[in-house]
Amino acid sequence: MSTELLDALIYLEKEKGIERDVLIDAIEAALVSAYKRNFNQAQNVRVDLNLDNGSMRVFARKEVVDEVFDSRLEISIDDAHEIDPAYEVGDIVELEVTPRDFGRIAAQTAKQVVTQRVREAERGIIYTEFVDREDDIMTGIVQRQDHRFIYVALGKIEALLPLNEQMPNESYKPHDRIKVYITKVERTTKGPQIFVSRTHPGLLKRLFEIEVPEIFDGTVEIKSVSREAGDRSKISVHSDNEEVDAVGACVGAKGGRVQAIVNELKGEKIDIVEWSEDPTIFVANALSPSKVVDVQVNEEDKATTVVVPDYQLSLAIGKRGQNARLAAKLTGWKIDIKSETDAREMGIFPRDDQPLFSDEDMENSFSYPEDDIE
């Protein structure tokens, strides 16, 4: 074996992070293949590599038998005893059969096989690295795009950002740095394939974990997320520590924390609401930024009827029903919104058995940027 090949072996181990045993196995397999192909030999052989001096030897492995039927694979017991009297039937005898010019031929023939094995090992390392990062966030650099994907460099590999996972209010240019959410890592014949998203609700969740230390350390918990990417999102939060304001922690001083997330999402509006196990309170909070005066709950159908002031009806429903739709996804409850006037005409409002919501009840929610209330 040439010293160049040995040097390459050491380089690949250090620079590519591929274990030496993997590389040696690849080289030995390549040399066995080269020997059989170039010398038309069908016997079982083993290649021994000496990494200290770069030498290599080929040994034919033959089984000791009473009667030889195939001299390429078998050796008689008498011949075996001439080598070592301790051999018995069924043992394996190894005979050196290294051709004189094997080194030159092997180096040429083995190169492609070794390269392939090294490539497979590298792919395995990349797959192992990224499969543990599914449902995580990474910063990548936009490389190029076609009619199907944006190609985003994530270190050693390009991730695929499909058209339906791109935010409608964004344009992507080469060398742009963007945060992406890893949705799926697949092992393919061409190597690992990584799919990422800019629209997944998980991206919003991970961004809050980055910006809000109380979420990262578990003091504040994100209970649910609903999102219509590029337009509006809602997120419910809660803390078991009564001294911690979960919504305020997410907002940050002068809105700095949530503003950083809005900037990353190119102006997407974000409603942060306090989670509650009481659906009456949770649904009212989820309809932020609108005011709510009453919530009536139907446990059997998991449905609610919400009463809002007349002037807040359009805000509660939202453009094309977006606010109500996101609130329903956030809470998991069906939401039917009625104005005060309609509710009074239907005879369902006000109720004697239910106190109405006050402005103080709605202080545990926050919308950024604020909606214009007509």
N, C-alpha and C positions, 0 to 999 in steps of 0.2 A: 504494500500500500504506500502511495506517495505521501511525503510529508505535507504536501498541499491539502490532501484529503483529511489528514489528521488535524491540520490547522483549521480547516473548515468545520470539522466536528466540534472543536473547542469553541469556535466562534458562534456556531448555531446554539450551543448549549448556553452560552453567556448572553448573547444578544437576543435570541428568539425565545429563550425560556423553555426550550424543549429538553426533557431529561435525556441524559447520555444513553441510558438503557434503550430508550425508544430509537435513538439514532443508530446505535449499534445493531439492534435487531433489524432495522431497515437496510443497513449496509450488508449484513450477513445474508439476508434474504435475497438481496440483489446479486451478491456474488454466487450464491448457489444457483440462481436462475441463469446467470451468465455462464457458469461452468457447464451446465447441462445443455444449454443452447449452442455454445461454441465448440464443444468437444463431443457432442452427440452421445452423451453419457446418461443412462437412465438409472444408475444406482443411487441409493440413498447416500447423500454426502452431507458433511458438516464443515463449515468454514470457521477456522480459529483465527481471531484477530489479536495481534499483540500491539497494544496501544503504546507501549514503551519504545519499541524500535520501528513500528510501522509495518511489520511483516505480516503475511497472511499465509495460512496453510490450509489445504483442502484434504479432508479425510473421508474415505469411503467407509460406510458403516455396513458390515455384513454379519448376518446371523450364523452362529455355529450350528451345523446340522450333521446328521449321520450320513446322508446322501445328498449330494449337490444337484439341484435341478436348474438353477440359474446362477451362474458364477458371478454375475453382476451384483446379486443381492445376498448370496450365501457363500459360506466357506466350510469346508469339511472339518471334522473334529481333529483329524490327523494334522492338517495344515495349521489349524489353530494352536495345536500343542507345540508345533515347531516355534511359534511365536512366544507362547507362554503355556507351560503345562497345566496351569490352574484353570484354563478355560473349560467350560462344560457346555453341553448341548443347550441351546436357547440363549447363550450369552451373545453379546454384540462385540465384534472385533472391529477396531478402527485402523485402516491402512492409509498412509499418506499417499495421495495421488495428485499432488500439486503439479500442474504443467509448468514447463520452463517459462513460457511467456504469458502466464496467466494474469500477472499484474497489469500488463498493458491492456489486454482484452477486457479484463474485468472492470477496469476503471472506465473504459468507454461504454461498456454495456450497462454497467450499474448506475451510471449517472442519472438517467431518466427515472429509474425506479426509486433511487434514493431521494431525488427531488420530489417525487410524488408523495412518498411517505412523509417527508418533512412538511410538505404542504398540508397533508391531512392532519399531522400533529398540530400544526399552527392553527388550523381551523378548529380542531378540538379544543384548544386553549381558549380561543376567542368565544366559542360557543359556551364553554363552561363559565367564562367571565360574564357573559351577557344574559345567560338564562336565569341567573340569580338576580338580575336587575329588571325582570319583568315587573310592571306596575311601579316603576321608579321613574325619576326625572333625570335628564341629562342635558347638558349644553352641547350643541353641535354647530357645525359650520356648513351652510348651504354650499353645495358644489355645483349642481346643474339641475336641469329639469327637462322632462318630456311631457307628452300628453297624458301620462298615467301617474308619474311620481315626481316628487322633489327628492333629490338625493342629498342626504345630510351626513357629513363625516362625523363619526363618533370614535375618534382615536384611530384604531387600526382597520375599521370597517365602515362601509357606507350603509346607513339605514334608509329605509324607504318610507316616505311620507305620502300616502295615497291622496288622490284628489278629494275624496269624501272626508278626509281627516284634516284638511287644510281650512283655516279660518276664512270665512268669506270676505272679511274686511282687511285681509293682509295680502301683500305682494312679497314675493321672495326673490332676492337677488343673490348671485354668487358672492361668497365671503360674508354674508349676513350671519351673525351669531344668534341662534334661537334656542329656547328651551323646549324640549320635546318629551312626551310621555311614552315610554316603551310599552306597547300593547301586546306584542307577541315576538317570540324568538323561535325560529324553526331551524332544524338541521336538514340540509339538502345535499344533494350530490355535488353541488358547486360550492358548498361551504355554508356557514350559518347565514340566515337571512333574518333581518331585524325590521320589524314594522313599528312605526312611531306615529304619534298623533298630536295635533294641537287643539283638538276639539273635545277630547275625552274629559269627563268630569274629574278623573283622577289627576289631571294636570293641575286643576285649580286646588285640589286638596294638597298636592305636594308643594305647590307654591306657598300656601299658607304655612305648611310645616317649616319651610325655609325661612319665611319672614317673621314668624311668630314663635319665639322661644318657648312660650307656655304650651304650645301645641306639640312642639318637638319633644319636650320633656314629659308630656303626659298630664300636665296640670289642667290643660283645656283639651277637650275631646271634640273632634269633628263627628257629628252624629249622622249627617246626610248631606248630599250635594245634588242639586239639579242645575242643569246648564243648557243654554242655547248659545253655543259658542259665537263670540264676536258681537253679541247683542246684550244678553243679560244672564246672570247666574244668581242662585240663592244657595246659601250654606248655613246649616244649623250647628250651633256649638253649645257646649255645656261644661261646667266644672263642678266637681263634687265639693270643692273647697268654697264655702260660702263667702269667704273674703276676697275671692277672685271674680272680677267682672269678665266673663268669657267674651262677651261681645266687645267690650272696651279693649281687651288684650289684642283682639284681632284688628281692631281699628288702628290702634297705636296713637302716639302723641300727635295731635293735629292731623290725624288720618294718615300718617306717614306709611304705616305698614300696608294698609289696604291700597293706598295710592300706588305703591311700588308694584303691586300685583296687577292693578288696573293698567298701569303703563306697560307691563310685560304683555298683557292681553290686548293691547292697542285700543284702550278706551272701553272695554267691556264693562257694563254696569254690574255691580256686585251688591247684593242684599245679604247682610249678616244678621241672623236672628237667633234668639235664645231658644234652645230646644226645651221641651217640657213633655213629661209623660202624660200630662193632661191634654187631650186633643183640643179642647176648647181654647186653651192658651196657645198651644203650638200652632194651630191653624190661624189664629188671629195674628200671631207674630209672623207667620210665613207670608201673609198678604202684605207685609211691609213693601212699599212705604205708605200704603193707604191706611186710614183709620178704620177701626172695626168697633161697632157698638154692641153686637151680640153674635154668639155662635151657638147654634143648636145642633146637637150630635145625635145621629142615628147609629148606634153601636152595631146593630144587626147587619145593616148594609154598608157599614164603614163609610158613612156619608155625613156631610155637614151642610147646614144652611147658614150662610153668613149674612148678617145685616150690616150695611155701611151707610153713612150719611149720603144723601142724594148727590151732593157735589163731589163725593169721592167715588162714585160708582165706576166711572170710566177709568180712574186710576187703579182701582182694585182689580178690575178685569184686565186692564192693560191693552196695549196695541195688539190687535188680532187675538185677544184672549191670553196673551203671553204671561202676564203676572199670575193670573189664576191657574194657568197650566203648570207653571213652574212651582207654585205653592202646593198644588196637588201632588206633583212628583216628589217634592221635598218631604211632605208629611205622610204620604201614602194614603190619604183620605180624599174622597170625592168632595168637591167644593161647589156649592150652588150659591151664587152671590145675588142678594136682593137689596134694592135701595130701601131706605126707611119708609118712603111713601108706599111702595109696592107691598112691603111687609105688613104695614098697617092695614092696607086694603084687603090683604089675604087673612088678616086676623091672627098673624103669628108673632106680632110685635106690637107693643112691648109685652114681656112676660113677667108675671108677678113673682114667679119662683126663681128668677135668675137675675142677679145684679148685672147692670150694664158695664161695659168696659169704659174705663176713664183714660185720659191722656197718660196718666202715670203707668197704666198697664202696658202701654205701647212703647215705653222708653227703652225696653230691652231688645231693640232692633235698630239697624243702621243701614242706610243705603248710600252707596257712593258710585258715581256722582249723584247728587240729589236730583229727583225728577221735578220738572216744572209742573206745578199744580195750577190748573186753570181755575 
